[in-house]
């Protein structure tokens, strides 16, 4: 029989759920709220179970989510969604909307020049 060491019982967390939450860009605080534990508990369990600091762990799982979102956007563009094609072109190809401005004030500017004698 194991001797009672005192203190609170260890809170276990669902690290798989935490990983999925991180991959949809949840913050550490949001993950803790969903798991119904403190942020510090999430930090400790991640460190104990993965050997990674919480920031590194979160960054890795958020990268998975970002790549998944990018893949879905790409598929949407490939399926013919013109709006997504334009948006991706602006993001990755440096494309932009060409805005032409036509000055209606040219006659006014010319009249001012004549009055000033320039």
Secondary structure, 3 states (H helix, E strand, C coil): CCCCCCCCCCCCCCHHHHHHHHHCCCCHHHHHHHHCCCHHHHHHHHHHHHCCCHHHHHHHHHHHHHHHHHHHHHHHHHCCCHHHHHHHHHHHCCCCCCCCCCCCCHHHHHHHHHHHCC
